[in-house]
Amino acid sequence: MAAQHRFSTYYINCHQLIEQLKKAHFENRLPDKLKVLAKYRMLIIDEIGYLPMDIQGANLFFQLIARRYEKTSTVFTSNKTFSQRNEVFADVTIASAILDRALHH
């Protein structure tokens, strides 16, 4: 529906997103990559928790979510419940921070 209303929309699998963020970080392009991903009015991140996320991936994911927080919309899909967040993210603190921003409003 967002795309039908001509909102800039981007869909990506969570594993692919993390790999792109890691690559950008390794190539010292992370700020540019985060800037690009922050511009979309709607970001759809699919399959969160399908594959485990290491600590670096969780930190990079948090940076993206924090950058988009209260500015644009982010949709998450997952087969995990909120109570299983520690299985998804490598660190309890990062998991709580991400969920805090995702569920704030």
Rosetta constraint file for C-alpha pairs under 8 A:
AtomPair CA 1 CA 5 HARMONIC 6.38 0.50
AtomPair CA 2 CA 6 HARMONIC 6.47 0.50
AtomPair CA 2 CA 7 HARMONIC 5.32 0.50
AtomPair CA 2 CA 8 HARMONIC 7.76 0.50
AtomPair CA 2 CA 9 HARMONIC 6.95 0.50
AtomPair CA 2 CA 42 HARMONIC 7.21 0.50
AtomPair CA 3 CA 7 HARMONIC 5.21 0.50
AtomPair CA 3 CA 8 HARMONIC 6.59 0.50
AtomPair CA 3 CA 9 HARMONIC 5.92 0.50
AtomPair CA 7 CA 40 HARMONIC 7.85 0.50
AtomPair CA 7 CA 41 HARMONIC 6.02 0.50
AtomPair CA 7 CA 42 HARMONIC 7.04 0.50
AtomPair CA 8 CA 40 HARMONIC 5.13 0.50
AtomPair CA 8 CA 41 HARMONIC 5.35 0.50
AtomPair CA 8 CA 42 HARMONIC 6.38 0.50
AtomPair CA 9 CA 40 HARMONIC 5.66 0.50
AtomPair CA 9 CA 41 HARMONIC 6.14 0.50
AtomPair CA 9 CA 42 HARMONIC 4.69 0.50
AtomPair CA 9 CA 43 HARMONIC 5.85 0.50
AtomPair CA 9 CA 44 HARMONIC 7.63 0.50
AtomPair CA 10 CA 40 HARMONIC 6.62 0.50
AtomPair CA 10 CA 42 HARMONIC 6.43 0.50
AtomPair CA 10 CA 43 HARMONIC 4.99 0.50
AtomPair CA 10 CA 44 HARMONIC 6.12 0.50
AtomPair CA 11 CA 43 HARMONIC 6.05 0.50
AtomPair CA 11 CA 44 HARMONIC 4.63 0.50
AtomPair CA 11 CA 45 HARMONIC 6.15 0.50
AtomPair CA 11 CA 46 HARMONIC 7.46 0.50
AtomPair CA 12 CA 16 HARMONIC 6.77 0.50
AtomPair CA 12 CA 17 HARMONIC 6.34 0.50
AtomPair CA 12 CA 43 HARMONIC 7.95 0.50
AtomPair CA 12 CA 44 HARMONIC 6.30 0.50
AtomPair CA 12 CA 45 HARMONIC 5.27 0.50
AtomPair CA 12 CA 46 HARMONIC 6.15 0.50
AtomPair CA 13 CA 17 HARMONIC 6.20 0.50
AtomPair CA 13 CA 45 HARMONIC 5.66 0.50
AtomPair CA 13 CA 46 HARMONIC 4.64 0.50
AtomPair CA 13 CA 47 HARMONIC 6.06 0.50
AtomPair CA 13 CA 48 HARMONIC 7.82 0.50
AtomPair CA 14 CA 18 HARMONIC 6.18 0.50
AtomPair CA 14 CA 45 HARMONIC 5.53 0.50
AtomPair CA 14 CA 46 HARMONIC 5.56 0.50
AtomPair CA 14 CA 47 HARMONIC 5.81 0.50
AtomPair CA 14 CA 48 HARMONIC 5.49 0.50
AtomPair CA 15 CA 19 HARMONIC 6.22 0.50
AtomPair CA 15 CA 47 HARMONIC 7.84 0.50
AtomPair CA 15 CA 48 HARMONIC 7.76 0.50
AtomPair CA 15 CA 51 HARMONIC 6.92 0.50
AtomPair CA 16 CA 20 HARMONIC 6.15 0.50
AtomPair CA 17 CA 21 HARMONIC 6.18 0.50
AtomPair CA 17 CA 45 HARMONIC 7.95 0.50
AtomPair CA 18 CA 22 HARMONIC 6.07 0.50
AtomPair CA 18 CA 57 HARMONIC 5.65 0.50
AtomPair CA 18 CA 60 HARMONIC 7.33 0.50
AtomPair CA 18 CA 61 HARMONIC 6.84 0.50
AtomPair CA 19 CA 23 HARMONIC 6.11 0.50
AtomPair CA 19 CA 57 HARMONIC 7.94 0.50
AtomPair CA 20 CA 24 HARMONIC 6.13 0.50
AtomPair CA 21 CA 25 HARMONIC 6.08 0.50
AtomPair CA 21 CA 30 HARMONIC 6.64 0.50
AtomPair CA 21 CA 33 HARMONIC 7.17 0.50
AtomPair CA 21 CA 57 HARMONIC 7.75 0.50
AtomPair CA 21 CA 60 HARMONIC 6.50 0.50
AtomPair CA 21 CA 61 HARMONIC 7.87 0.50
AtomPair CA 22 CA 26 HARMONIC 6.10 0.50
AtomPair CA 22 CA 56 HARMONIC 7.80 0.50
AtomPair CA 22 CA 57 HARMONIC 6.95 0.50
AtomPair CA 22 CA 60 HARMONIC 7.41 0.50
AtomPair CA 23 CA 27 HARMONIC 6.13 0.50
AtomPair CA 24 CA 28 HARMONIC 6.01 0.50
AtomPair CA 24 CA 29 HARMONIC 4.69 0.50
AtomPair CA 24 CA 30 HARMONIC 4.72 0.50
AtomPair CA 24 CA 33 HARMONIC 6.57 0.50
AtomPair CA 25 CA 29 HARMONIC 5.79 0.50
AtomPair CA 25 CA 30 HARMONIC 4.65 0.50
AtomPair CA 29 CA 33 HARMONIC 6.29 0.50
AtomPair CA 30 CA 34 HARMONIC 6.05 0.50
AtomPair CA 31 CA 35 HARMONIC 6.08 0.50
AtomPair CA 32 CA 36 HARMONIC 6.29 0.50
AtomPair CA 33 CA 37 HARMONIC 6.29 0.50
AtomPair CA 34 CA 38 HARMONIC 5.92 0.50
AtomPair CA 34 CA 63 HARMONIC 7.91 0.50
AtomPair CA 34 CA 64 HARMONIC 6.00 0.50
AtomPair CA 34 CA 67 HARMONIC 7.51 0.50
AtomPair CA 35 CA 39 HARMONIC 6.47 0.50
AtomPair CA 36 CA 40 HARMONIC 7.53 0.50
AtomPair CA 37 CA 43 HARMONIC 7.70 0.50
AtomPair CA 37 CA 64 HARMONIC 7.61 0.50
AtomPair CA 38 CA 64 HARMONIC 7.32 0.50
AtomPair CA 38 CA 67 HARMONIC 6.52 0.50
AtomPair CA 38 CA 68 HARMONIC 5.46 0.50
AtomPair CA 38 CA 72 HARMONIC 7.51 0.50
AtomPair CA 39 CA 72 HARMONIC 7.95 0.50
AtomPair CA 40 CA 72 HARMONIC 7.21 0.50
AtomPair CA 41 CA 72 HARMONIC 5.05 0.50
AtomPair CA 41 CA 73 HARMONIC 5.92 0.50
AtomPair CA 42 CA 72 HARMONIC 6.43 0.50
AtomPair CA 42 CA 73 HARMONIC 4.87 0.50
AtomPair CA 42 CA 74 HARMONIC 5.65 0.50
AtomPair CA 42 CA 75 HARMONIC 7.39 0.50
AtomPair CA 43 CA 73 HARMONIC 6.44 0.50
AtomPair CA 43 CA 74 HARMONIC 4.75 0.50
AtomPair CA 43 CA 75 HARMONIC 6.17 0.50
AtomPair CA 44 CA 74 HARMONIC 5.84 0.50
AtomPair CA 44 CA 75 HARMONIC 4.65 0.50
AtomPair CA 44 CA 76 HARMONIC 6.07 0.50
AtomPair CA 44 CA 77 HARMONIC 7.89 0.50
AtomPair CA 45 CA 74 HARMONIC 7.46 0.50
AtomPair CA 45 CA 75 HARMONIC 6.09 0.50
AtomPair CA 45 CA 76 HARMONIC 5.00 0.50
AtomPair CA 45 CA 77 HARMONIC 6.42 0.50
AtomPair CA 46 CA 76 HARMONIC 5.94 0.50
AtomPair CA 46 CA 77 HARMONIC 4.82 0.50
AtomPair CA 46 CA 78 HARMONIC 6.76 0.50
AtomPair CA 47 CA 76 HARMONIC 7.74 0.50
AtomPair CA 47 CA 77 HARMONIC 5.50 0.50
AtomPair CA 47 CA 78 HARMONIC 4.91 0.50
AtomPair CA 47 CA 79 HARMONIC 7.17 0.50
AtomPair CA 48 CA 76 HARMONIC 6.96 0.50
AtomPair CA 48 CA 77 HARMONIC 6.13 0.50
AtomPair CA 48 CA 78 HARMONIC 4.85 0.50
AtomPair CA 48 CA 79 HARMONIC 7.59 0.50
AtomPair CA 48 CA 80 HARMONIC 7.87 0.50
AtomPair CA 48 CA 88 HARMONIC 7.17 0.50
AtomPair CA 49 CA 53 HARMONIC 7.46 0.50
AtomPair CA 49 CA 78 HARMONIC 6.21 0.50
AtomPair CA 49 CA 79 HARMONIC 7.10 0.50
AtomPair CA 49 CA 80 HARMONIC 6.45 0.50
AtomPair CA 49 CA 87 HARMONIC 7.37 0.50
AtomPair CA 49 CA 88 HARMONIC 4.64 0.50
AtomPair CA 49 CA 89 HARMONIC 7.79 0.50
AtomPair CA 50 CA 78 HARMONIC 7.28 0.50
AtomPair CA 50 CA 79 HARMONIC 7.30 0.50
AtomPair CA 51 CA 88 HARMONIC 7.81 0.50
AtomPair CA 52 CA 87 HARMONIC 7.32 0.50
AtomPair CA 52 CA 88 HARMONIC 5.81 0.50
AtomPair CA 52 CA 89 HARMONIC 7.20 0.50
AtomPair CA 52 CA 90 HARMONIC 7.82 0.50
AtomPair CA 53 CA 57 HARMONIC 5.70 0.50
AtomPair CA 53 CA 58 HARMONIC 6.09 0.50
AtomPair CA 53 CA 88 HARMONIC 6.23 0.50
AtomPair CA 53 CA 89 HARMONIC 5.55 0.50
AtomPair CA 53 CA 90 HARMONIC 6.00 0.50
AtomPair CA 54 CA 58 HARMONIC 6.15 0.50
AtomPair CA 54 CA 89 HARMONIC 7.02 0.50
AtomPair CA 54 CA 90 HARMONIC 5.26 0.50
AtomPair CA 55 CA 59 HARMONIC 6.12 0.50
AtomPair CA 55 CA 89 HARMONIC 7.36 0.50
AtomPair CA 55 CA 90 HARMONIC 5.00 0.50
AtomPair CA 55 CA 91 HARMONIC 6.54 0.50
AtomPair CA 56 CA 60 HARMONIC 6.20 0.50
AtomPair CA 57 CA 61 HARMONIC 5.99 0.50
AtomPair CA 58 CA 62 HARMONIC 6.09 0.50
AtomPair CA 58 CA 89 HARMONIC 5.78 0.50
AtomPair CA 58 CA 90 HARMONIC 6.41 0.50
AtomPair CA 58 CA 91 HARMONIC 7.52 0.50
AtomPair CA 58 CA 94 HARMONIC 6.82 0.50
AtomPair CA 58 CA 95 HARMONIC 7.91 0.50
AtomPair CA 59 CA 63 HARMONIC 6.35 0.50
AtomPair CA 59 CA 94 HARMONIC 6.97 0.50
AtomPair CA 60 CA 64 HARMONIC 6.49 0.50
AtomPair CA 61 CA 65 HARMONIC 6.31 0.50
AtomPair CA 62 CA 66 HARMONIC 5.91 0.50
AtomPair CA 62 CA 94 HARMONIC 6.90 0.50
AtomPair CA 62 CA 97 HARMONIC 7.57 0.50
AtomPair CA 62 CA 98 HARMONIC 5.85 0.50
AtomPair CA 63 CA 67 HARMONIC 6.08 0.50
AtomPair CA 64 CA 68 HARMONIC 6.36 0.50
AtomPair CA 65 CA 69 HARMONIC 5.91 0.50
AtomPair CA 65 CA 98 HARMONIC 6.76 0.50
AtomPair CA 65 CA 101 HARMONIC 7.36 0.50
AtomPair CA 65 CA 102 HARMONIC 7.81 0.50
AtomPair CA 66 CA 98 HARMONIC 7.65 0.50
AtomPair CA 66 CA 101 HARMONIC 7.14 0.50
AtomPair CA 68 CA 72 HARMONIC 5.59 0.50
AtomPair CA 68 CA 73 HARMONIC 7.48 0.50
AtomPair CA 68 CA 74 HARMONIC 7.78 0.50
AtomPair CA 69 CA 101 HARMONIC 6.30 0.50
AtomPair CA 69 CA 102 HARMONIC 7.69 0.50
AtomPair CA 74 CA 102 HARMONIC 7.86 0.50
AtomPair CA 80 CA 84 HARMONIC 5.98 0.50
AtomPair CA 80 CA 85 HARMONIC 7.41 0.50
AtomPair CA 80 CA 88 HARMONIC 7.87 0.50
AtomPair CA 81 CA 85 HARMONIC 7.02 0.50
AtomPair CA 84 CA 88 HARMONIC 6.89 0.50
AtomPair CA 85 CA 89 HARMONIC 6.20 0.50
AtomPair CA 85 CA 92 HARMONIC 7.83 0.50
AtomPair CA 85 CA 95 HARMONIC 6.20 0.50
AtomPair CA 86 CA 90 HARMONIC 6.65 0.50
AtomPair CA 86 CA 91 HARMONIC 6.74 0.50
AtomPair CA 86 CA 92 HARMONIC 5.74 0.50
AtomPair CA 86 CA 95 HARMONIC 6.65 0.50
AtomPair CA 88 CA 95 HARMONIC 7.98 0.50
AtomPair CA 89 CA 94 HARMONIC 7.13 0.50
AtomPair CA 89 CA 95 HARMONIC 5.62 0.50
AtomPair CA 90 CA 94 HARMONIC 7.80 0.50
AtomPair CA 90 CA 95 HARMONIC 7.76 0.50
AtomPair CA 91 CA 95 HARMONIC 6.15 0.50
AtomPair CA 92 CA 96 HARMONIC 6.12 0.50
AtomPair CA 93 CA 97 HARMONIC 6.20 0.50
AtomPair CA 94 CA 98 HARMONIC 6.09 0.50
AtomPair CA 95 CA 99 HARMONIC 6.14 0.50
AtomPair CA 96 CA 100 HARMONIC 5.88 0.50
AtomPair CA 97 CA 101 HARMONIC 6.42 0.50
AtomPair CA 98 CA 102 HARMONIC 6.15 0.50
AtomPair CA 99 CA 103 HARMONIC 5.77 0.50
AtomPair CA 99 CA 104 HARMONIC 7.99 0.50
AtomPair CA 100 CA 104 HARMONIC 5.65 0.50
